[in-house]
Structure formats: C-alpha cells, structure tokens
Amino acid sequence: FIWQLEMKRWFVMLLIGMTTAAIAAGVDICIDVLAGSKYSLVASYFAHKVDDISILIPFFLWMGIDVVFVFLAAMLVVYGEPVAAGSGIPQIKCYLNGVLVPHVVRFKTLLCKVIGIIFAVSGGLAVGKEGPMIHAGSVVAAGVSQGKSTTFRRDLKIFRDFRTDHEKRDFVSGGAAAGVAAAFGAPIGGVLFSLEEGASFWNQSLTWRIFFASMTCSFTLNVLLSYYNGNPWSLSSPGLINFGEFTGIDYHGYEILLFLLMGVIGVCWAAFNAINYKITVFRMKYVYRGSMCVMEVIVIAILTVSLSFLSIYLGKDCQPVTQYVENPLQLFCGDGEYSASASLFFSTPEESVKTLFHAREGSISFLTLLPFCVIYFLLATLTYGLSIPSGLFIPCLLAGAAWGRLFGMFLHYLSPTPEVFSACGLYALIGAAAQLGGVIRMTISLTVILMEATHNITYGLPLMLVLITAKWVGDIFNHGLYDIHIELHSVPLLHWGPPPVSSHIKASDVMNHPVVTLNTIENVGRLMDILLKNDHNGFPVVDPYDETRILGGTFRGLIIRSQLSVLLKNKAFTSWPTSNEPRKRIQLDDFRNEYPRFTEIADISITDRERECSIDLRPFMNPSPYSVSKEASLPRMFRLFRALGLRHLVVTDGHNRVVGIVTRKDLARYRYNSHRNRGLEELPIVSI
Amino acid sequence: FIWQLEMKRWFVMLLIGMTTAAIAAGVDICIDVLAGSKYSLVASYFAHKVDDISILIPFFLWMGIDVVFVFLAAMLVVYGEPVAAGSGIPQIKCYLNGVLVPHVVRFKTLLCKVIGIIFAVSGGLAVGKEGPMIHAGSVVAAGVSQGKSTTFRRDLKIFRDFRTDHEKRDFVSGGAAAGVAAAFGAPIGGVLFSLEEGASFWNQSLTWRIFFASMTCSFTLNVLLSYYNGNPWSLSSPGLINFGEFTGIDYHGYEILLFLLMGVIGVCWAAFNAINYKITVFRMKYVYRGSMCVMEVIVIAILTVSLSFLSIYLGKDCQPVTQYVENPLQLFCGDGEYSASASLFFSTPEESVKTLFHAREGSISFLTLLPFCVIYFLLATLTYGLSIPSGLFIPCLLAGAAWGRLFGMFLHYLSPTPEVFSACGLYALIGAAAQLGGVIRMTISLTVILMEATHNITYGLPLMLVLITAKWVGDIFNHGLYDIHIELHSVPLLHWGPPPVSSHIKASDVMNHPVVTLNTIENVGRLMDILLKNDHNGFPVVDPYDETRILGGTFRGLIIRSQLSVLLKNKAFTSWPTSNEPRKRIQLDDFRNEYPRFTEIADISITDRERECSIDLRPFMNPSPYSVSKEASLPRMFRLFRALGLRHLVVTDGHNRVVGIVTRKDLARYRYNSHRNRGLEELPIVSI
C-alpha cells in the first residue's frame, strides 16, 4: 500500500509536468502567432508610407489591435476571476507558506490567466508570460492531484488519498517548480524556487518528486517547441525565454568589481518598488470598480503604443543591414538599412531581451538605448498591478539589460583598447540580473534560474554577487515587490526565520486567551453554540473538571473546525442523550469527500432533541498536538510553526492545562523593521 | 550587532571557499606533477625495449614507484589519523546529521587526508580525489570558523560567537558544499549535496551562505587552475574533474527507454555493494592491526599494476595516430600507432574517464573495453575500504563509463545505419551515471552534479531517469555503499523520514526510563555522584517534591553534561551550605572557551565541604525544551528530531511530570527492512 501510494505520487507529478509543459507550449505558440501576425501586418503598412498623414495608418492600426487584445485580457480578469491578475507569484508564495488564498488554485483562474496572458503579451504591454506560467503550473498541480474539479462538478474518484491540505500543497510546490522550469528552462531553479518559497522542512522524497515534475516539464516543453519550430529532436528550447548562447564571452577578474558596482547602483530598483507601491495604494483606494480597471488597462495600452511609436519615429537609429541581423525591420529607414529602435520597441519583449544580450557592439546607439531604458522602466512600473495577468520578470530583465548595455557602452567609450572590458552583451546580462534582483529580491533560485538560462557556469559568481548586492542595497530602502504586494493585502505570511531581537517575547504575550476549549465528551448543543459564535479554526480538547475541581482542564488534543463540521453533518453523536454509542461510525472517506469545501456550520440543521445528545471527540481529535509552555519564546514558536507547518499551537501551563492558543497571525504580526526605526513593529494582519 | 555577526558569517564562508579551492588546486597540481613524472619516466623505458626481459624493467619501475607512493599514503592513514581513510563522505554525512564522530574535523585529519590522497592517486590505485575534497572542505570549514586549532594549541580569539555545535555544523555544511564545488565544478550540486545530507530545516540565509562558499570555491579553483595551465582568465576548469564538452551530441526520444534499461541493469551495482560489504566485514574481523593494513594496501597496489601491465601487454589494441588523439602512447605498438589500452590503463582515472566519454567511435575496441570494465570493477571493489584516502566517484564513473560505452558499441553494431543511436560517448556518460547512482544511491545532488559537470541541460532528464531507476532497482537488493559503511559502524543516523509502518510505536515504548532527573536547586554532592555514575548527556530538571509529595517532579527544563562540567569546574555553587548566592558568576564566555573539549567530570576536584553546597541550575538550563506526551507516535518524534535537530526529547505524562527521555539512538534503532522480511527491524546502535 505504501509503494502504491508512492507510485501514484510520482505519476501525478509526471502528469503535472506534462500538462504544464503543454499549457506553456500553447501559450508560447499562441503569442507567437498573434504577435507575429500583428507585427507583420503593421509593418506592411509602414512599408507603404508616402507622406506624413499615412504614417498614422500603421500607428492607429497598431493601437487598435493592442487595445482590442488588452481589453479582452482585462475583461477576463475583471469579470472572470480577479485573482488571475498580476504574476500570481505572491499568491503562490502565500499558498505554499500555508495561507489559504481563496480561488487561487481553481480551474477558472487557470483559464482566465492563460488566455489573459496571451492577449496581454500580444497586446504589447510591458509584461512577461513567465510569472503566470508559475501560477498556471500550480493550478494544474492542484487540479490534477485532486482528481476532481469544483468548477466542472466532476469527481474522478482517483487520488482520493491526496485530499488533504498537506498533500495538495506538496503537489502545488511541484507545479510551481514545473512552471519555473517551463518559463526559463531551469528545472533546478524551479526546485530551488519551490524550496525557497514553500519549504520549511527538507523533505527528501518530496524534493526528488518536485525535481521530477520540473524536469519532465522542461523536457516535454522542449520536445513540443522543437516540434513546432520544425526540428523535433534538436531539443534547443528548454524554456519559454531563451537567453541565447553566451559562448566565448569571458570576463576578467577585475570586472567583478564593476559588476558589484552595478549591483550597488541600487537606487532605481528601490525606486521601482517605491513607485509601484504608491501606484498600488492609489489603485486600491480609487480604482476598484470593474469598468475603471478595464479603462485603466486601455489607457496604459494606448500610452505604451504611443511611446513606442514616437520612439521609433523620432529616434531614427538606422543601421546598415548585414548578414548578422535577424529579421531587419526597415520602417522609417532607407533601403539597405534597418531601424535599431524598432528591434527594441517593435517586437515581443523576449526578442528585445535577446537583442540587447547579443546585438553586435555599436549596432544600437546610445540615443536609442537611453530613452528605451527610461520609457520601459516607467511603463513596467505602471503596468505591474493592472487588472491583467502580467509577469514581472521580462520587464525587469528588459529594463535592466538596457541600462546594463548602456553601462557597458560607456565603459567601452572610456577605455583606450577594446579588450579591456567584456562585450556589452555581458554587461546587459549583469544589468538585467541586478534589476531583477533589486525588484523581486529572490536570491538562490534566481541565481540558479539565470545560470541555467544562460547555460554558462562561469557566469555563476558574477550573477550571484550582483544579486547579493542588489538585494542588500535594495533592502536598505524597502522590501521586494512581491512582499510589498503581500503586505498590502495584510496576509499572515511567515518568513524564513523569526524576526531578530524578538526572543524577549513570550508565548504568554502573543497567545489568544481566554481560549475556547471543548471537553473530551461534549454536549452537541454547546458545541453548536461555540462553533456559531466563534470563527476559530482549531479548538483544544480538555478533560472536564472532576467533582473536586482540582484536576481538570488538562490538555488532551486538538480538533479543527472542518472535522467538527463533518461530525455534526453526519450526526456522529449518540442517538439519545444518555447513550454512549454514536449513531453513525465515521470513516476517513467521509472527511475526504468533503474536501476542500466543508459545509458551513450554519447550514447544518440540528434538532432540539439532538442538542441534548453528546459526542465523543477523542477518536477524531489529534491526540498529541504540539504544545509549548507559556514561557516559550517567539523564535522557538516561530521555528515550530515553520519547521512543522503548524496552524495552531496550544500554550499550556506547568501542569499541562490549556492557557492560550497561538496562530500564524499572532506570529506574522511581528516584523523587524530595518528601514525606519530599527525595532520590532506590529503589522496589521487580517485573517483569511 | 546582528549585522556584524552576519557579516562575519559571510566572511568566514568566503575564507572557507577560498581555502578549500587552494587545497584542491594544490592536490590537483601535485598529482599532475607526480603522476605525470611517473608515467613519462615509465613510458621512456617502454620506448627502449629490445627483448622480452627488458620489458620487465618498466614493469618493475612502475610497480616500485606505485608501491612507494601507496606505502606513504597508507602510513599516513594508519599511524597518522585512521579517520582519514576512505572518502570521508560517510563521516561528513554523520557529522551533518548531528552525530559527533571523533577526530573527523581536526587539522591533523586534513593533513593526512590531503597528502594521502595525492600519493594514493599518484600511486595508480582505483581511487578518486573527489570524495576526499568534500572531507577536506569540511575540515577547513570547522577550522576556519572556530579561529582556533587544538592541534596547534592556538586560539586567535576571533569568531568566538561561532563556538557552538550548531554554528560549527552550519559552517561545515558550507565546507562540504565547497568541497563538492571544487571536486566537480558544481556549485549548485554542492549546495544540494549539503542540503540532502545535512539539512533538516530549510534555512534560507544559511543556504544562501553555503551557495556563496561553493561558488567562491569553484571560482577560485578556476582561476588557480587556469593560471597553472597558462591561461589565467580562460576560466575553463571549474572543478577537478572535467567531463569535457558534450556539445552536438543529441539523443532521440526513444533512446530514453534504452537509458532506462541501462538503469535497470542494476544487478552489478548491488553486487558492488554486496561484495564490498563482505570485504569490509572481513577486514573488520581480520585486518585491524596497523602493519596488516599497510601490507594489504601494498598487495592491492601490486595487483593493480600487474593487471594494468598485463592488459596493456596482452590486449595489443594498436590504433593509427591521427590529429584527434591527445598524448598518444606508443608502448608496445609499432611506429605511427598508439596503444588504446594504454590510454585507459596507463593514465590517471580522470583522463581515462574523458577518453571513454570523448574518444572517436571505433577508436577503442571491444576486446580492450571488456577486460578493462571487469578489472576496474574488481579493483574498485577491493580498493574502497583500504586504509588510504580514497574517493569512490571516479572508480564508479570509470567502471560505468566502460560498460556504458560497451553497451553503446553493441547498439551501433546492431543498428543498420549509424544515425539510429547517439554517440557511444553519451552511452558512456549514462553508464557512468547508472553505476554511480547504483553504488552510492544519492539522488538530487548527484543529478545536478552530473548535469553541471557535463555543462548540458538537455542531459538532465536522461541522467535523472537513470539515477532514479538505478536507485530503485538497487534498493531492492541492499543500501547505498555509504549507508552500508555507516551501518557497519553502528552510527545512530537519522534518515530523512520516519520508517514506514512505525506509527503504532509510542514514546512510552522507545523512551529510556526510569530517567535520572536533577532538582532545580541541586546538592553538589548528589550532582557529582549522578554525573560520575551515568554517562548520559542530557538531564531533565524538575521541581523537587513539596512536603505533601503530591505536586512535584514537574518538568522545568533541560541541562546538558558539558554545561554542568563548566559549572562545577568554575565552582558556580554557593560558598557554604546554607548560602543562597553562588560563589562565582558564570559568563557565556566561560562556556565558549571550553568548547569543543570540555573537562571530564572525573578530572574536577570537589572537596567534601563543597559537596555540601548547592547549585541553582535554573539560570543555565534550557527553560523551555521540546517535550512530548507519552502517547506521541514515533513518526511525530522523528520529525521533531529531524526538523529541529534535537538530541534529547523529554517525555511527560498528562500532568507535565517527566516519565522518560528519548535520544537519537532510540529512534535510529528502528528501520523498515525492504530487503528481507518487509517489516520494522531494530538495529544495533552504539553511542558515540
């Protein structure tokens, strides 16, 4: 039986990997077709230009297509499933952390997210399709592992063993890893992403399965995309974004100092986060009605097209066409020339990133790159947080690659001989890493993702150093963008470690008390009243007081709300008040069939006669839950919560009597503030 | 203060990475020089051969040099530091798991290991230098982080904050990762190795620092070796073993089934482990005297040389020299030809591995490869466990690459057109992975190490699949070789998860009882007697009974032996029997200065008058240690031990009174036996 269960887990991971890859390939191909048709249609009108008025034709055509596309994307999100907005990484981060975010892993969310991102990217906004892939992988994992869908009201009755929060979360971490693997062709990075965001306890066999899911996903995507590109077994597309080959670009040891300097130029990333924070607060206050959200998206789309068009029109950076240039775009340039600005503004962001990494020295001029850098930075800041699915990776990479390349060009301009500094493309890569690290502040997984995406192990140290400095410099000013968005929604996220200088805080300071306890054999009426009056999720079960009232209240176990709901719904209490035998025996499947949406207590009808009956909670409660003494320090409780994935921790006195209960919220509230007053602060936390 | 400590930790990791790299580079260069001189000297005598007698000159010269080299290696281990034998990975695995293996991280061990491995590899034995690098990195980490050395009796008085088991172990995991990074040029693999072997709780900032250490190490080694090879910034040697460039070798989808088949041919790996197990048991019984160990090493060295020489002599596999052959060795062949057998038998194992991976199709004949495969397999089985430092990776890679290449050659022989199957070199790689996975049964880290060593992400899935099947097939027959050696030494190692079918075992079944408890205010005489009579390491502290003898025995805290030793040594008790004030205030530094070797209780002199005094343990004990009720199941306790790195867990009854204590040993004893009776078995465990 154990082996059967284990094989099922592997099989589910295989399905997750392959399904995620199929979705990723579908998204990639759709965007390729839609955006490709759009750009070639618009470009064909550019070619026919004769006078000043007719150049407005491609402009309005371009704008019209983009507006239609982003309108569709916004409608799907606003009226379809609002949680599909954004990159989805903050939501998945919360989910893996143990917070239940509503709707985040539903099939409908997946649908809105996937179709939405196709239109958002094809619509030319400053968004990437990579972040949403991670969310998509997670939804796939949650759906496949449960073998049933609430949206479709179908239950395949397979994988019923996996219908617990714990198992489902394990699969979702595999799905997130598969998503990363699909997005960047980085299976190891995917595993580390899942560990970094979700894991608290190192689980060897789970990690191994996660790795399997992400490897399968990357491989399947590789086969599908190779097949689409006409060369089935070339296996050259392990991910959606491909940084291209960096072979032959070496760096000198002393350039590491320059890379560090690029990491230290941290002001702009903190600025990105700060500006986006302000915009998000503004949006939360004023732009909340559906129609307003859609309007806002359209306005930004028009702004994006206009700025792009103006940049191409004004910055006439015409370069002679050579054999090294792929798909040269003539646009406003003379014959035999192509527009270098268009290679940045008039293509999908992925293509622009590759151009910045690999374009020959001197093929993009200073005057093209500087406005591009500024414009894209502003557009990215405005775009993240709109009511459309929008990945953050590509905009950051693109803005970073632009200023990185500028930095490199400046160095080449200064140096007497060209060999002193490496190629500008390498500086673009480092700039992209610095920008990305400065905005999202991920560390280990990001280094590995970028290493895998460049296929070059010698870039490991520079990438790592630049990400470390970017994070450290950025952390002086504010938090990572995902964390900012999580905080704005007051989610009780537990970070990796307890906040510093918190060891003086004791369990008795943070616990909720007086605590509502249940007796081992409880009266049904009292139980109903307690459940209806309190919205707590976990209840300590205690021995009732004996006649002498000396011993008693002793901690015996913990029972959670959903279990009580199933017990009451199935009338698992005695048939009449004086009986000892329950009317119905409850099986494990009774709990599994209800998962994950249990009946509300208010919807359970209990007659007055039933209220007199009693229920023995001992067979159902957790008989040895974790507990701490009231002297226990905050870091100690924090480690228990994180290491063991707890949701409730009962606090007892020296004689094992319940004195309080601690939940995630109580711990998530404390945070060390390194920006303002350098002390512990209490955050506002809502319960979800 | 927090930031200062954090910066110190990063600085120590930097030192660890750089020192490990320097040692690795030193070892590599020494072996290069010694083995290079040896082979060129012997080869020069081959060239002068005129008749049958004179070919014995190079044979005896070769044997003589090898015997001297391995004699030196064996002397260092047998009379220097016996724990330096073997690869050191089992020892480091135990250390990271929380078991204190004596002498394993001492400077003397490092010295014997490093010099020993140079001579063992130069002496032509079937050993690799990669495993020992991991041990070397760990010792470096332990030494650097403590800022003092017991061997040198020096205390630099820096990094005193790091003088706890916990901090030291964190640095050792960084050192082990740096060792892997140095050995294979696999910094990510190094991090995963440390996590796989050591981590239980995912610690973000520690993982990040480990990554830094391994990245620094790989980079520094790269610079040092590039400099040694005359091209300072080519940065082409990230590790000691380099698999060479596999570019352009693609595989077809259907070949994955063949790779799986290679994974299933699992009998020989289980055989490797089984044979080595028998040999090790034999050695433990009969070969334990120092001189016998040295003799044994010399015998194996003579056997190795004789078999190699015979293979070259008898298997006259002469191939014409073309421009693709590096360093062709003529030996017994005619002019314009070179000996293909010599390219395998007459070079360092690393070179032979590269030959098998990259030699042109047909350049090594079937009749050379088959005997090589068999001979090397046998030599590797005999060699691992000798009293010399000996890595297991390279022998496994080499034996596996040999049969993998054979398998590939067989397929090519069968196929009508050459394009049906990939290059033999790829089959050699897969065979190497299968063999390695089958012998050591590591999973995640091994996949990543091999992926990084091949620099090719598309090999990820085949490598992973082959490692999974190798592990699964192998696990049917026996355990991984490291685990076999750990079990033979009866070490209480806690694996990643609790054994299956163990949830019926309760704390009251496994706990030690009656348990020796101390009172909160304890009489010095009684304390001394208890400490001298028992060798326990941890003592629960309880409230003394009150007059009514009803309440009392209540659990208050836990104190460990080393703390009591410091307290008694510093006479931290009252000046006279009726006083309440301790004679001396104990500071944190009093504990740190003693670390890690505390005074034995028997060496502390306590006068009869002092025996009458009392000591208040409350300020020193851990006031809120983890405890479980006696109903707690084995898996629950197991998770607490693993997740929180516990050494003692106090078992209490419903009223918080101490009823027993559980240690690692009590949990490590239970193991699910999947090979024989498929049930739980109890292992013999010794305390260390």
Interface residues (C-beta under 8 A of the other chain):
Chain A: I2 G185 P187 I188 V191 L195 E196 A199 S200 F201 W202 N203 Q204 S205 T207 W208 F211 F212 M215 T216 S218 F219 N222 V223 W233 S234 L235 P238 D250 Y251 H252 G253 T443 I444 T447 V448 M451 E452 H455 I457 T458 G460 L461 M464 I468 W496 G497 P500 V501 L551 T554 F555 R556 P623 S624 V628 S629 E631 A632 S633 R636 R639 L640 R642 A643 L644 T652 G654 H655 N656
Chain B: I2 G185 P187 I188 V191 L195 E196 A199 S200 F201 W202 N203 Q204 S205 T207 W208 F211 F212 M215 T216 S218 F219 N222 V223 W233 S234 L235 P238 D250 Y251 H252 G253 T443 I444 T447 V448 M451 E452 H455 I457 T458 G460 L461 M464 I468 W496 G497 P500 V501 T554 F555 R556 P623 S624 V628 S629 E631 A632 S633 R636 R639 L640 R642 A643 L644 T652 G654 H655 N656
